[in-house]
Amino acid sequence: MGKPRGKHIFGTAKVGEKGQIVIPKEARTLFGVQPGDTLLILGDEQTGIIVTKPEVIEDAAMKIFEEMERKPQ
């Protein structure tokens, strides 16, 4: 049984003394993360931490706004 398409396990990252982690190279390459990029950190006490580019959330918010405009009040 293979992993679901588009899903990845990149390994582990150790948290340093200053709270820093190193994002695995394969993940940085796949998602276009470059030195100096700003990442958004989200957390859910039940499911954990999400690290994403802010644009991902902006794109999702824009889709919600577009859907709201289509639906009559």
Secondary structure, 3 states (H helix, E strand, C coil): CCCCCCCCCCCCCCCCCCCCCCCCHHHHHHHCCCCCCCCEEEEECCCEEEEECHHHHHHHHHHHHHHHHHCCC
